[in-house]
Amino acid sequence: MRLLPDRHFMAVILARPHPLHSISLRICFPGQIALPCAESLITIHEDAAIMATPEPSRELIETFENPFPQRNYLIETVCPEFTSVCPKTGQPDFGTLTISYTPDQLCFELKSLKLYLQQYRHHGAFYERVTNTILDDLVFMTHPRWMKIEAAFTPRGGIRTTIVAEYPESPLLPSGQA
Protein backbone atom coordinates (compact mmCIF):
# COMPACT_ATOMS: atom_id res chain seq x y z
CA MET A 1 0.00 0.00 0.00
CA ARG A 2 1.29 3.47 -0.92
CA LEU A 3 -0.04 6.89 0.10
CA LEU A 4 0.21 9.63 -2.50
CA PRO A 5 -0.35 13.10 -1.06
CA ASP A 6 -2.00 15.62 -3.34
CA ARG A 7 -3.18 19.15 -2.76
CA HIS A 8 -6.83 18.08 -3.04
CA PHE A 9 -6.99 14.55 -1.72
CA MET A 10 -4.98 11.59 -0.53
CA ALA A 11 -4.95 8.52 -2.76
CA VAL A 12 -4.51 5.07 -1.27
CA ILE A 13 -3.35 2.59 -3.90
CA LEU A 14 -3.77 -1.07 -3.07
CA ALA A 15 -2.14 -3.66 -5.32
CA ARG A 16 -4.57 -6.39 -6.19
CA PRO A 17 -4.07 -9.70 -7.92
CA HIS A 18 -5.07 -9.41 -11.55
CA PRO A 19 -3.63 -10.90 -14.73
CA LEU A 20 -2.96 -7.40 -16.08
CA HIS A 21 -1.55 -6.12 -12.78
CA SER A 22 -4.22 -3.45 -12.39
CA ILE A 23 -4.58 -1.50 -9.19
CA SER A 24 -7.38 -0.64 -6.86
CA LEU A 25 -7.61 3.02 -5.90
CA ARG A 26 -9.30 4.64 -2.93
CA ILE A 27 -9.63 8.36 -2.40
CA CYS A 28 -9.47 9.94 1.05
CA PHE A 29 -10.62 13.53 1.29
CA PRO A 30 -9.66 15.33 4.48
CA GLY A 31 -11.75 13.94 7.34
CA GLN A 32 -13.22 11.07 5.31
CA ILE A 33 -12.57 7.36 5.26
CA ALA A 34 -11.75 5.77 1.92
CA LEU A 35 -14.65 3.75 0.55
CA PRO A 36 -14.28 0.59 -1.53
CA CYS A 37 -14.06 1.13 -5.25
CA ALA A 38 -14.35 -0.97 -8.36
CA GLU A 39 -12.31 -1.09 -11.56
CA SER A 40 -11.62 2.47 -12.79
CA LEU A 41 -14.24 4.11 -10.58
CA ILE A 42 -13.50 5.96 -7.38
CA THR A 43 -16.23 6.02 -4.76
CA ILE A 44 -16.32 9.42 -3.09
CA HIS A 45 -19.80 9.40 -1.63
CA GLU A 46 -22.02 6.54 -0.57
CA ASP A 47 -24.15 6.81 -3.71
CA ALA A 48 -21.76 8.45 -6.16
CA ALA A 49 -18.78 7.41 -8.24
CA ILE A 50 -16.69 9.31 -10.77
CA MET A 51 -13.91 8.23 -13.08
CA ALA A 52 -10.36 8.77 -11.89
CA THR A 53 -8.76 11.51 -13.96
CA PRO A 54 -5.78 13.72 -13.28
CA GLU A 55 -6.06 17.47 -12.75
CA PRO A 56 -6.63 19.13 -16.13
CA SER A 57 -3.33 20.33 -17.60
CA ARG A 58 -2.91 23.88 -18.84
CA GLU A 59 -0.05 22.66 -21.00
CA LEU A 60 -2.59 21.66 -23.68
CA ILE A 61 -3.39 25.33 -24.30
CA GLU A 62 -1.45 26.58 -27.31
CA THR A 63 -0.93 30.24 -28.10
CA PHE A 64 -0.06 32.37 -31.10
CA GLU A 65 1.18 35.93 -31.47
CA ASN A 66 -1.44 38.66 -31.33
CA PRO A 67 -1.54 40.17 -34.85
CA PHE A 68 -2.49 43.61 -33.41
CA PRO A 69 -0.75 43.96 -30.03
CA GLN A 70 -0.83 47.77 -30.26
CA ARG A 71 -4.66 47.79 -30.26
CA ASN A 72 -7.16 47.05 -27.51
CA TYR A 73 -9.83 44.77 -28.95
CA LEU A 74 -12.17 42.17 -27.55
CA ILE A 75 -12.14 38.46 -28.37
CA GLU A 76 -15.20 36.50 -27.25
CA THR A 77 -15.20 32.71 -27.40
CA VAL A 78 -18.37 30.79 -26.57
CA CYS A 79 -18.19 27.12 -25.62
CA PRO A 80 -21.82 25.93 -25.50
CA GLU A 81 -21.08 22.25 -24.78
CA PHE A 82 -18.91 22.44 -21.66
CA THR A 83 -19.21 19.43 -19.35
CA SER A 84 -17.73 18.67 -15.95
CA VAL A 85 -18.73 16.30 -13.14
CA CYS A 86 -20.30 17.12 -9.78
CA PRO A 87 -17.85 15.81 -7.15
CA LYS A 88 -20.69 15.10 -4.73
CA THR A 89 -23.10 13.15 -6.92
CA GLY A 90 -20.96 12.05 -9.87
CA GLN A 91 -23.62 13.50 -12.20
CA PRO A 92 -22.55 15.51 -15.26
CA ASP A 93 -22.76 19.30 -15.12
CA PHE A 94 -23.53 20.99 -18.44
CA GLY A 95 -22.97 24.64 -19.17
CA THR A 96 -21.94 27.37 -21.55
CA LEU A 97 -18.57 29.05 -21.04
CA THR A 98 -18.13 32.53 -22.45
CA ILE A 99 -14.50 33.64 -22.46
CA SER A 100 -13.97 37.33 -23.20
CA TYR A 101 -10.53 38.87 -23.28
CA THR A 102 -8.32 41.66 -24.54
CA PRO A 103 -5.07 40.05 -25.60
CA ASP A 104 -1.65 41.52 -25.03
CA GLN A 105 1.08 39.63 -26.91
CA LEU A 106 -0.59 36.20 -27.11
CA CYS A 107 -3.96 34.71 -28.06
CA PHE A 108 -5.10 31.15 -27.35
CA GLU A 109 -5.63 28.70 -30.20
CA LEU A 110 -9.20 27.35 -30.37
CA LYS A 111 -8.58 23.66 -31.05
CA SER A 112 -6.19 23.47 -28.11
CA LEU A 113 -8.80 25.23 -25.95
CA LYS A 114 -11.33 22.57 -26.97
CA LEU A 115 -8.89 19.78 -26.00
CA TYR A 116 -8.11 21.51 -22.71
CA LEU A 117 -11.80 21.91 -21.83
CA GLN A 118 -12.53 18.27 -22.72
CA GLN A 119 -10.34 17.24 -19.77
CA TYR A 120 -13.13 18.43 -17.48
CA ARG A 121 -15.66 15.91 -18.84
CA HIS A 122 -14.68 13.34 -16.24
CA HIS A 123 -13.13 15.66 -13.68
CA GLY A 124 -15.03 16.12 -10.44
CA ALA A 125 -15.07 19.72 -9.22
CA PHE A 126 -17.61 22.29 -8.10
CA TYR A 127 -18.64 25.08 -10.52
CA GLU A 128 -16.62 27.69 -8.65
CA ARG A 129 -13.39 25.69 -8.79
CA VAL A 130 -13.83 24.79 -12.47
CA THR A 131 -14.47 28.41 -13.53
CA ASN A 132 -11.62 29.91 -11.53
CA THR A 133 -9.14 27.20 -12.55
CA ILE A 134 -9.91 27.74 -16.23
CA LEU A 135 -9.43 31.49 -15.78
CA ASP A 136 -6.12 30.96 -13.94
CA ASP A 137 -4.86 28.58 -16.64
CA LEU A 138 -5.81 30.86 -19.54
CA VAL A 139 -4.28 33.89 -17.83
CA PHE A 140 -1.09 31.93 -17.10
CA MET A 141 -0.75 30.85 -20.74
CA THR A 142 -1.73 34.11 -22.50
CA HIS A 143 -1.01 37.01 -20.07
CA PRO A 144 -3.97 39.07 -21.34
CA ARG A 145 -4.64 42.71 -20.56
CA TRP A 146 -8.08 41.66 -19.35
CA MET A 147 -10.08 38.44 -19.25
CA LYS A 148 -13.49 37.36 -17.98
CA ILE A 149 -15.08 33.92 -17.89
CA GLU A 150 -18.79 33.46 -17.44
CA ALA A 151 -19.85 29.88 -16.76
CA ALA A 152 -23.63 29.52 -17.08
CA PHE A 153 -24.57 26.02 -15.94
CA THR A 154 -27.88 24.43 -16.90
CA PRO A 155 -30.47 24.10 -14.14
CA ARG A 156 -30.34 21.09 -11.88
CA GLY A 157 -33.16 20.54 -9.41
CA GLY A 158 -34.72 23.83 -10.51
CA ILE A 159 -31.58 25.84 -9.65
CA ARG A 160 -29.50 27.66 -12.26
CA THR A 161 -26.00 28.87 -11.38
CA THR A 162 -23.72 31.29 -13.21
CA ILE A 163 -20.13 31.90 -12.08
CA VAL A 164 -18.24 34.99 -13.28
CA ALA A 165 -14.49 35.29 -12.72
CA GLU A 166 -12.36 38.17 -13.98
CA TYR A 167 -8.70 39.12 -14.38
CA PRO A 168 -7.41 41.44 -13.16
CA GLU A 169 -9.74 41.14 -10.24
CA SER A 170 -12.40 43.81 -10.00
CA PRO A 171 -15.20 44.24 -7.51
CA LEU A 172 -18.18 42.39 -8.94
CA LEU A 173 -21.45 43.89 -7.78
CA PRO A 174 -24.91 42.41 -8.04
CA SER A 175 -27.09 43.69 -10.91
CA GLY A 176 -28.50 47.16 -10.36
CA GLN A 177 -25.84 48.29 -7.86
CA ALA A 178 -23.21 50.88 -8.65
C-alpha positions as a Markdown table, in Angstrom:
| # | Residue | x | y | z |
|---|---|---|---|---|
| 1 | Met | 0.0 | 0.0 | 0.0 |
| 2 | Arg | 1.3 | 3.5 | -0.9 |
| 3 | Leu | 0.0 | 6.9 | 0.1 |
| 4 | Leu | 0.2 | 9.6 | -2.5 |
| 5 | Pro | -0.4 | 13.1 | -1.1 |
| 6 | Asp | -2.0 | 15.6 | -3.3 |
| 7 | Arg | -3.2 | 19.2 | -2.8 |
| 8 | His | -6.8 | 18.1 | -3.0 |
| 9 | Phe | -7.0 | 14.6 | -1.7 |
| 10 | Met | -5.0 | 11.6 | -0.5 |
| 11 | Ala | -5.0 | 8.5 | -2.8 |
| 12 | Val | -4.5 | 5.1 | -1.3 |
| 13 | Ile | -3.3 | 2.6 | -3.9 |
| 14 | Leu | -3.8 | -1.1 | -3.1 |
| 15 | Ala | -2.1 | -3.7 | -5.3 |
| 16 | Arg | -4.6 | -6.4 | -6.2 |
| 17 | Pro | -4.1 | -9.7 | -7.9 |
| 18 | His | -5.1 | -9.4 | -11.5 |
| 19 | Pro | -3.6 | -10.9 | -14.7 |
| 20 | Leu | -3.0 | -7.4 | -16.1 |
| 21 | His | -1.6 | -6.1 | -12.8 |
| 22 | Ser | -4.2 | -3.5 | -12.4 |
| 23 | Ile | -4.6 | -1.5 | -9.2 |
| 24 | Ser | -7.4 | -0.6 | -6.9 |
| 25 | Leu | -7.6 | 3.0 | -5.9 |
| 26 | Arg | -9.3 | 4.6 | -2.9 |
| 27 | Ile | -9.6 | 8.4 | -2.4 |
| 28 | Cys | -9.5 | 9.9 | 1.1 |
| 29 | Phe | -10.6 | 13.5 | 1.3 |
| 30 | Pro | -9.7 | 15.3 | 4.5 |
| 31 | Gly | -11.7 | 13.9 | 7.3 |
| 32 | Gln | -13.2 | 11.1 | 5.3 |
| 33 | Ile | -12.6 | 7.4 | 5.3 |
| 34 | Ala | -11.8 | 5.8 | 1.9 |
| 35 | Leu | -14.6 | 3.8 | 0.6 |
| 36 | Pro | -14.3 | 0.6 | -1.5 |
| 37 | Cys | -14.1 | 1.1 | -5.2 |
| 38 | Ala | -14.4 | -1.0 | -8.4 |
| 39 | Glu | -12.3 | -1.1 | -11.6 |
| 40 | Ser | -11.6 | 2.5 | -12.8 |
| 41 | Leu | -14.2 | 4.1 | -10.6 |
| 42 | Ile | -13.5 | 6.0 | -7.4 |
| 43 | Thr | -16.2 | 6.0 | -4.8 |
| 44 | Ile | -16.3 | 9.4 | -3.1 |
| 45 | His | -19.8 | 9.4 | -1.6 |
| 46 | Glu | -22.0 | 6.5 | -0.6 |
| 47 | Asp | -24.1 | 6.8 | -3.7 |
| 48 | Ala | -21.8 | 8.4 | -6.2 |
| 49 | Ala | -18.8 | 7.4 | -8.2 |
| 50 | Ile | -16.7 | 9.3 | -10.8 |
| 51 | Met | -13.9 | 8.2 | -13.1 |
| 52 | Ala | -10.4 | 8.8 | -11.9 |
| 53 | Thr | -8.8 | 11.5 | -14.0 |
| 54 | Pro | -5.8 | 13.7 | -13.3 |
| 55 | Glu | -6.1 | 17.5 | -12.8 |
| 56 | Pro | -6.6 | 19.1 | -16.1 |
| 57 | Ser | -3.3 | 20.3 | -17.6 |
| 58 | Arg | -2.9 | 23.9 | -18.8 |
| 59 | Glu | 0.0 | 22.7 | -21.0 |
| 60 | Leu | -2.6 | 21.7 | -23.7 |
| 61 | Ile | -3.4 | 25.3 | -24.3 |
| 62 | Glu | -1.5 | 26.6 | -27.3 |
| 63 | Thr | -0.9 | 30.2 | -28.1 |
| 64 | Phe | -0.1 | 32.4 | -31.1 |
| 65 | Glu | 1.2 | 35.9 | -31.5 |
| 66 | Asn | -1.4 | 38.7 | -31.3 |
| 67 | Pro | -1.5 | 40.2 | -34.8 |
| 68 | Phe | -2.5 | 43.6 | -33.4 |
| 69 | Pro | -0.8 | 44.0 | -30.0 |
| 70 | Gln | -0.8 | 47.8 | -30.3 |
| 71 | Arg | -4.7 | 47.8 | -30.3 |
| 72 | Asn | -7.2 | 47.0 | -27.5 |
| 73 | Tyr | -9.8 | 44.8 | -28.9 |
| 74 | Leu | -12.2 | 42.2 | -27.6 |
| 75 | Ile | -12.1 | 38.5 | -28.4 |
| 76 | Glu | -15.2 | 36.5 | -27.3 |
| 77 | Thr | -15.2 | 32.7 | -27.4 |
| 78 | Val | -18.4 | 30.8 | -26.6 |
| 79 | Cys | -18.2 | 27.1 | -25.6 |
| 80 | Pro | -21.8 | 25.9 | -25.5 |
| 81 | Glu | -21.1 | 22.3 | -24.8 |
| 82 | Phe | -18.9 | 22.4 | -21.7 |
| 83 | Thr | -19.2 | 19.4 | -19.4 |
| 84 | Ser | -17.7 | 18.7 | -16.0 |
| 85 | Val | -18.7 | 16.3 | -13.1 |
| 86 | Cys | -20.3 | 17.1 | -9.8 |
| 87 | Pro | -17.9 | 15.8 | -7.2 |
| 88 | Lys | -20.7 | 15.1 | -4.7 |
| 89 | Thr | -23.1 | 13.1 | -6.9 |
| 90 | Gly | -21.0 | 12.1 | -9.9 |
| 91 | Gln | -23.6 | 13.5 | -12.2 |
| 92 | Pro | -22.5 | 15.5 | -15.3 |
| 93 | Asp | -22.8 | 19.3 | -15.1 |
| 94 | Phe | -23.5 | 21.0 | -18.4 |
| 95 | Gly | -23.0 | 24.6 | -19.2 |
| 96 | Thr | -21.9 | 27.4 | -21.6 |
| 97 | Leu | -18.6 | 29.1 | -21.0 |
| 98 | Thr | -18.1 | 32.5 | -22.5 |
| 99 | Ile | -14.5 | 33.6 | -22.5 |
| 100 | Ser | -14.0 | 37.3 | -23.2 |
| 101 | Tyr | -10.5 | 38.9 | -23.3 |
| 102 | Thr | -8.3 | 41.7 | -24.5 |
| 103 | Pro | -5.1 | 40.0 | -25.6 |
| 104 | Asp | -1.6 | 41.5 | -25.0 |
| 105 | Gln | 1.1 | 39.6 | -26.9 |
| 106 | Leu | -0.6 | 36.2 | -27.1 |
| 107 | Cys | -4.0 | 34.7 | -28.1 |
| 108 | Phe | -5.1 | 31.1 | -27.4 |
| 109 | Glu | -5.6 | 28.7 | -30.2 |
| 110 | Leu | -9.2 | 27.4 | -30.4 |
| 111 | Lys | -8.6 | 23.7 | -31.1 |
| 112 | Ser | -6.2 | 23.5 | -28.1 |
| 113 | Leu | -8.8 | 25.2 | -26.0 |
| 114 | Lys | -11.3 | 22.6 | -27.0 |
| 115 | Leu | -8.9 | 19.8 | -26.0 |
| 116 | Tyr | -8.1 | 21.5 | -22.7 |
| 117 | Leu | -11.8 | 21.9 | -21.8 |
| 118 | Gln | -12.5 | 18.3 | -22.7 |
| 119 | Gln | -10.3 | 17.2 | -19.8 |
| 120 | Tyr | -13.1 | 18.4 | -17.5 |
| 121 | Arg | -15.7 | 15.9 | -18.8 |
| 122 | His | -14.7 | 13.3 | -16.2 |
| 123 | His | -13.1 | 15.7 | -13.7 |
| 124 | Gly | -15.0 | 16.1 | -10.4 |
| 125 | Ala | -15.1 | 19.7 | -9.2 |
| 126 | Phe | -17.6 | 22.3 | -8.1 |
| 127 | Tyr | -18.6 | 25.1 | -10.5 |
| 128 | Glu | -16.6 | 27.7 | -8.7 |
| 129 | Arg | -13.4 | 25.7 | -8.8 |
| 130 | Val | -13.8 | 24.8 | -12.5 |
| 131 | Thr | -14.5 | 28.4 | -13.5 |
| 132 | Asn | -11.6 | 29.9 | -11.5 |
| 133 | Thr | -9.1 | 27.2 | -12.5 |
| 134 | Ile | -9.9 | 27.7 | -16.2 |
| 135 | Leu | -9.4 | 31.5 | -15.8 |
| 136 | Asp | -6.1 | 31.0 | -13.9 |
| 137 | Asp | -4.9 | 28.6 | -16.6 |
| 138 | Leu | -5.8 | 30.9 | -19.5 |
| 139 | Val | -4.3 | 33.9 | -17.8 |
| 140 | Phe | -1.1 | 31.9 | -17.1 |
| 141 | Met | -0.7 | 30.9 | -20.7 |
| 142 | Thr | -1.7 | 34.1 | -22.5 |
| 143 | His | -1.0 | 37.0 | -20.1 |
| 144 | Pro | -4.0 | 39.1 | -21.3 |
| 145 | Arg | -4.6 | 42.7 | -20.6 |
| 146 | Trp | -8.1 | 41.7 | -19.3 |
| 147 | Met | -10.1 | 38.4 | -19.2 |
| 148 | Lys | -13.5 | 37.4 | -18.0 |
| 149 | Ile | -15.1 | 33.9 | -17.9 |
| 150 | Glu | -18.8 | 33.5 | -17.4 |
| 151 | Ala | -19.9 | 29.9 | -16.8 |
| 152 | Ala | -23.6 | 29.5 | -17.1 |
| 153 | Phe | -24.6 | 26.0 | -15.9 |
| 154 | Thr | -27.9 | 24.4 | -16.9 |
| 155 | Pro | -30.5 | 24.1 | -14.1 |
| 156 | Arg | -30.3 | 21.1 | -11.9 |
| 157 | Gly | -33.2 | 20.5 | -9.4 |
| 158 | Gly | -34.7 | 23.8 | -10.5 |
| 159 | Ile | -31.6 | 25.8 | -9.6 |
| 160 | Arg | -29.5 | 27.7 | -12.3 |
| 161 | Thr | -26.0 | 28.9 | -11.4 |
| 162 | Thr | -23.7 | 31.3 | -13.2 |
| 163 | Ile | -20.1 | 31.9 | -12.1 |
| 164 | Val | -18.2 | 35.0 | -13.3 |
| 165 | Ala | -14.5 | 35.3 | -12.7 |
| 166 | Glu | -12.4 | 38.2 | -14.0 |
| 167 | Tyr | -8.7 | 39.1 | -14.4 |
| 168 | Pro | -7.4 | 41.4 | -13.2 |
| 169 | Glu | -9.7 | 41.1 | -10.2 |
| 170 | Ser | -12.4 | 43.8 | -10.0 |
| 171 | Pro | -15.2 | 44.2 | -7.5 |
| 172 | Leu | -18.2 | 42.4 | -8.9 |
| 173 | Leu | -21.4 | 43.9 | -7.8 |
| 174 | Pro | -24.9 | 42.4 | -8.0 |
| 175 | Ser | -27.1 | 43.7 | -10.9 |
| 176 | Gly | -28.5 | 47.2 | -10.4 |
| 177 | Gln | -25.8 | 48.3 | -7.9 |
| 178 | Ala | -23.2 | 50.9 | -8.6 |
